[in-house]
């Protein structure tokens, strides 16, 4: 439970140690909370800032690499076109000019992940074996000597060449990426000799808009992350104060010891840390848990109370004795329902508060099932039903480690649930199946089974289906009780429709190693 005002620390400081006043304690807690908040926030902000700095700086090179890869493929494609149009080492580029003129004149709208592209910006130049430009897609450099350009220089020597140059000196926004590849003489006489080079280029600004879009998205993601972590830190800084207070109590306890005993101090430390963790977990989950419990319990009690109130109002009026007896019986029945609901709630709450079994002993499953069946037999006989324990290959020594009383209650609840849904003259069968590591207690009935809409809800608190015989619902806590007992014993409970009709409830528990 969360710490409350006025509670003494778990480890008391030695007398005369100058205990802080409540006001000072509150101030200390606020100081710790503020320090935790600021420390976590600063650490996260630095981490996110460094990560975003590296990420933003890495976006542009990644886009350049992608653009260069596509330029390489385009350059080899254009070089192949020129090679097939040429003959005997004479380059033929006449067909390229009308193609580029048409492409440059086209206007279109291509939506590429939110970025609109409207025209082709690809550039191309063809040089002869001496590096002289014989074709320029922009008709700007015909006859120029490009032999010393880095990409052309390497391509004419059969190597991969690439460069980035600005159209306007000193203005990086006009930079263009170029990739050049060699043109070879494919004729039999040429023998694949290099007779020129193709250089294709793409303005950096054409994919710069993608870079800016990626940077905006990255910044938005970082800002959203900071806001989310800010809220989380506020919550954690509040609920982590209590564990620090417990550790402070432990430090005072250590100082108060006259002799040093490492094992004793270690046990005390583990106990303090475990208690702090439990308190923090309960504080975080407790409020919603209690709110759900109160809301659901109020909803369940409202129906019986309304019925009691209506019957009480009618009893104030003159009526035949038969009706009076009927309304009094309704009041008694609804009162009993409320009593059962409260009793089950108390049992379930007590069970949920247990973290583990106080003392687990080997419990023989066969004897446990026989006792539960014998206890349910009179109630079943009164309703025209029978309870049968099927004899199987399970050895009588099969056992599970646990609490015999709780396990008996769990099996009894499964049998009661099966009886409630069994038709007149029906039979409820119980079978114990033991495996190497687990034991399964299987309870089958011949009722209508579980509706499809209720298959995933039968173990929820307060969820109940109407009984076929009475059309009444139960408290909806019996199967929840079984589930809690199963989990407390490190097992599980299931309820499914049987292959031959009816419902099949299974309580699966780890088998006792000693008995196995």
N, C-alpha and C positions, 0 to 999 in steps of 0.2 A: 504494500500500500504506500502511497506517497507520504512523505514526511509531513507532519502537522505541527502547528505552532504549539509550543509547550512540551513537546516530546524530548526526553533526554537523549543524548548521543549514545550510540551503541557501546562505545568504550569511554568511560568517564575519565576526565582529566584528574590528576591528583589534586587534593584539596590545597587551597592556598595558591593555586596556579594563576589566579587572575582571570577567572572565567569572564567571557565577554557578555555584555548586556544584550537583551533581545534586539535593541536598535542597532548595536554594533554588528550582531550576527547577520541581520538583514542587510546591512551595508556591505559586509564581507561577501555575502552571497551575490549581491548585485555586482560587486567588483569582479568576482569570479566569472559571473555570467557575461559581463561586458568583455572581459579579457578573452574568454572562450570565443565569443562572437567575433571580436575583432581579429583574433589570431587565425581562426578558420577562414574568415572572409579574405584576409590579406593573403594567406597561403594560396587559396583558390584563385584569387585575382591575379597573383603573380604567375601561377601555373597556366591559367587560361591566356594571360597576356603573352607569355613566352610561346605557347603553342600557336596562338593566332598569328604572332609575328612570323614564326617559321612557316606557317601554312600560307599566309598571304604572300610571303616572299617566294614561295615555291609554285604558286599558281602560274605566273607568267612563263617560267622555263618549261613547265609541263605542256602548256599550250604551244609553245614554240617547237618542242619536240614533235608534237602531233602534226603541226603544220609542215615541218620539214619532211616527215615521213611521207605525207601525201605529195609533196613537191618531188620527191625522188621518183615515185611511181609515175607522176605526170611527165617528168623529164625523159624517162626511158620510153614512155609511150610516144612522145613527140619525136624522139630520136629514131624510133623504129619507123614512123611514118615518113620521115625525111629519107632514111636509108632505102626504103622500098620505092620511093619516088625518084631517087637518083640512080645514075648508072655510070660505071667506069670512072668513079671518083669525082664526077661532076655533080655538085649539089644542085638539086632542083627544089626551090622554095616558092615558086610562083603560086601554087594552090593555097598557101597559108594565108596570104593577105586577105582574100575575100572572106575566108572563114572567120578570121578575127574581127574584120569589119562588121560582119553580121552579128557576131556574139556581143561585141561592145555596144552595138545599137539596141540590143534587146533590153527590155525592162520587165521585171517580174517581182513577185512577192513570195518569198520563202520564209516561213516561220520556223526557225531553228531553236527549239527550247526557249521560246520567248523573245528571241532576238531576230529582227526582220532583216533579210538580205534582199537587195533589189537589183543588183547588177554584178557582172563578172569583172573581177579585178586581177585576174591572172595575167602575167606578162611573159613574153617569150622572145628570145633573140637567138639567131643562128649565126655562127662564125665559121670561116673556112679554116684550113689547116694552119694559117698564119695568124689567126685571131682577129681577122677583119670581119666586121659585122656585115652580113649579106641579107639579113632579114631582121626587122624589129617590129613587133606587133603594134607598137605605138608610133612607128615611123619617125622616131626621134634620133636614132643613132646610126643610121645607115652609113657605112664607110668608116666608122670609128674603129680605132685599134683597141680591142679588149684583151689582147694577149697577156697583159700583166694583171688583169683582174684575177683574184685568187681562185675563184671557182673555174674560170675558163682556163687558166694556166695549168691547173691540175688535170682537168678533163682532157686537154690536148695531149697529155702525157699518160692517159689511160687510168688516171686515179679519180677517186671521188672528191668533188670540189663543192664547197658551200661557203657563202659569205653573207653578211648583212651590211648594207650600205644605205645611207640617207640620201634622198633626192635633193634635199637642201642641207648644206653643211651646217652643223651645229643645231639642227632641229631633229631630235630623235623621233618625233611623231611622224616624220616622213620616211622612216626606215623601211627597207624592203629586204625580205629574205630571198636569196637566190641559191639554186642548186643546178650544177652543170654536169652533163654526162657526154661522153664522146660519141661521134658519128663515124661509123666504119664503112669502108667500101666492101660491099657484100658480093661484088662480081668475082668470078673465078680468077681474073687477073689481079684483082686488088688484094686478095688474100686477107681481108679483114683489117687492112691498115686504117689508121685514124685519118680522116679527111676533114674533120671539123668538130664542132661541139654545139650542143643545144643547152641553153641556160633559161630556166623558167624561174619566175619570181612572183612573190605575193607580198603586198604591203602589210606590215605588222598591224597597222590600224584596222585592217579588215577583220582580224580575229581579236583585236584589242577590246572590242565591245563584249566579247565572251569573257574575257579576263575580268573586266569591270563587273559584269553580272555575277561571276563566281565570287568576286571579292565582297560584293554587297550581300550575297547569301551567307557567306562565311561570317561576316560581321553581325548579321541578324541572328545567326545561330549562336554566336558567342554571347551576344547581349541577352538572348533568351535564356541561355544556360546560366549566366550570372544571376538573373532575376530568380530563376528556379532554385539555385543553390542558396541565394539570400534567404528565401523563405524557409528552406530546409535548415539552414544554420540558425535561424531564429528559434525554430522548434527545438533543435538539439541543444542549443545553448541554454534553454530553459530547463530541459529535463536532465541534462548532464550535471547540473549543479549539485543535486543530491548525492550522486556517487563520490564527487570530490569531497563533500562534507563527511561522508563515511570514511574515506581515506584519511582525512584530517583527524577524525576521532581515533582511528587506528594508530596514527603517529603519536598522538597524545598518550595512548595506551602503552606503546612501546617505551616512551620516555619515562613512564611511571614505574616500569619494571626494575627491580633491584638486581635481578640475575638475568643473564642472557641464555635463552634456550631456543635454538634455531627451529627444532620441530614444532614447539608450541607456538612460536611466532608465525611460522608458516601456516599452521592450521588456522590461526586467527586471521591471517591475511586472506587466505582462500575463502574463509567464511564471510569476511567483510566484502570482498569483491563479488561473491555470489549473491549476497543479500542486496548489494547495490544494483546489480544487473536485474534481479527479480523486481525490485522496486521501480526501476526505470521502465521495464517492460510492462508492468502492471499499470503504471501511470499513463503510458502511451496508449494502451489498449483499453484501460478500464472505463473511461468515460463513454465511449461508443458502446461498449459491451453492456454497461448498466442501462444506458438509454434504450437500447434495443430490447433488453429484458423487460423494463418497465412498460414500454409501449406495447409489446406483445402480450404481457400479462394483463394489462388493462383491457386490451381487446378481448381476451378470452373470458375474463370475469364479467364483462359487460352483458353478455347474453344471459347467463344465469341470474344475474341481479335484476335484469329487466323482467324475466319470467317471474321471479319472486315478488317483485313490486306489483306487477299486474295481477297476480293471484291474490295478494294481500288487499289490493283495492277492491277486487270483486267480492272478497269475503266480508267486506263491510256492508254489503247490500244483502237484503233478504234473498234466499235462494233455496232450492230443494236440498235435502240432506245428501242426496247422491252427489250433486255437484259440489257441495261443500267438502265432502270427503275426497273427491277427485282433486280439488284445488289444494287441499292440505297435503295430499300426496305429492303434488307437483312441487310445492315448497320444500318438502323434505328431500325430494330427489335432487332438485337444483342445489340445495344446501350441501348435500352429500357430494355433488359434483365439484363445488367450490372447495370443500374440504380436501377432496382427493387432489385437486389441482395444487393447493397450497402444500400438501404433504409431499407430492412429487417434486415441486419446486425446491423445497428444503433439501430433499435427498439429492437432487441433481446439483444444486449449488454446493452442497458439502462435498460431493464427489469431484466436481470441477476444481475445487480449491486444493485438491491433493495433487502434488507434483509427482509422487511415486508411492508405491505400496510401503507401508510401515514394516511389514514383515511378510515375506513370501515363503510359502511352504508348498511341498508337492501335494496336489489335490487330485485324487483318482477321478478320472472323468466318468467312467462307467457308473460308479457309485453316486456321483453327483447327479447324473442324468436320471438314474433310477429314483433318487429322492425327489427331484423336481417333478417327475411324472406321477409319483405316488401322491404328492401334494395337490396336483391339479386334477387327479381322478375324480374326487367327489363333485367338484364344480362342473366337470365335463359330463358326468353321469346325470346330474340334475338337468342339463340342457340336451340330453339325448345324444351325447357325443362320447367317443372313446379315445383314450390316449394309449398308444402302443409304442414300446421301445423295441426297435428291430435288433435282433441278434446278428452280429456281424463277425468278421475276422479280427476285430480289434481286441488286443489282449486286455485282460482285466487290470494289468499293471500300468496301462497308459495313464499318464498324469501330466499336469501342467503346474508350473510354479505360480502361485498367486494367493488371493484371499478367497477362501471357500465360501464365505457368506456372500460376497459380491458376485462371484461366479454363479452361485445358486440363484440369486436375484435376477441375473441376466438371463439364464436359461428359463426361469419361471416367466419372465416377461415375454420371451419369444413364444412359449407355449400358450400363454394367455392371449397373445395377439392372434395366434393360429386358431384358437378356439372361437374367438370373436367373429372370425370370417368363415368359419366352417358351417356348411348347411346342416339341417336337422338330420341326425343319423350318420353324420360324417365321421371321419377318423383322422386324427392327428398322429403322425408317425415321427419318431425321434431316432436318429442314427448317429453313432459316433464312428468317425473314420480317422484312424491314426496313421500318420506317415512318419518318415524318419525324423523330421524336425518339427512338425506341426500336428495338431489335433483339431479336427473339424466336428462341431456339433451341428447337425443338420436337422431342421424342423420343417416338416411338410404338412400342408393342409390341402383340402379339396374344395376350397372356396373359389370365388370368381377371379382371383388373381389381382394384380396391380394394374390400374389403368395406365395407359401410356403417358399421360400428362403428369402422373404422380411418381414415376419411377425414380426420378432424381431427388425427390423431396421427402421420402418416407422417414429419413433419419433427422429431419429438421425439427427443432423445438416447436411444439404447439401445432405441428401439422398432423392432421388426422383425417381418415376417410370414414364415411358413414358405414356403420355395421349393417350387413344385409338383414339381420333379424329384427333390429330395432330402429334402423335408420338414424341412430344417434352416433355422435362422434365422441371419442375419448378425450382425455386431456392432451394427447399428442406429445407426451413426455416419456412414454415407456420405451420406445425404440431409441430415443436420444440417450436414455439411461443406459441401455445396452451398448450403444456406441462408445460412451464414455468409459464404461467398464472394460470394453475390449481394448481401447487405446491405453488405458492405465496398465493393462497386462501385456502391452506391446503386440496386440493382435488387431483384428478388424472384424466388423460385422457387415453382412450384406443381406439384401432381400431382393429376390428376383422371381419372375414367373417361371413355373415349372414347365418342362417339356410336355407333360401330360395334363396340364391344367393346374390350377391352384397356385400357391406361392411357396417358395423355398427360402427359408431363413438359415443363414450359415454363420456360426460364431467360430472364427479361426484363431487359435491361440498357439504360441510357441510351446513345444513339448518339453517337459522337464528333462534335462540332460541325465540326471540320476536314474529316472525311470526308463528313459530310452536305452 
